[in-house]
Amino acid sequence: MTQDTTIDWVVNHDPTGGVYIGMLPILRTLNTEQITSVAEFNWGGTVVDVSAAGHVGASRSSAPWQVQIYDPTTAIDFLMSYNVTGTTPDSIFVSNAAPYNKVYLNHYSGAVVAPDTWRTIASYRWLGMYR
């Protein structure tokens, strides 16, 4: 599935809280079963344990803008990727809030000077069984 979003900035703006486009929420656990526990950035890149709320280090601040989120013992395996034009994103990260993991791309990279156009194509891919 893809989500194609275009933002046309018509006034100057400083989005100090961040600009998030294309979010993937996915359960961390269901009852007592682990659903997602690993975030892997850029296919073979940084691997982070996201099995519990409060995890740290689940972010990346350079392209390519993608993260695979999965659990080696379940059939849950998703790849979230972003193609961005018009701006340079600040980071891609997995939120550490309970009860689920959420993949975000933060587009905030400073004040926006109008007119400006940002386009993001977010791709949500079910990869099926973990490798």
Secondary structure, DSSP 8 states (H G I E B T S, - for coil): -EEEEEEEE-S-B--TT--B-S-EEEESEETTEE---EEEETTTS-EEE-SSTT----EE-SSSEEEEEE-TTSS-EEEEEEEEESS---EEEEE--SSEEEEEEE---S-B-SSEEEEEEEEEEE--S--
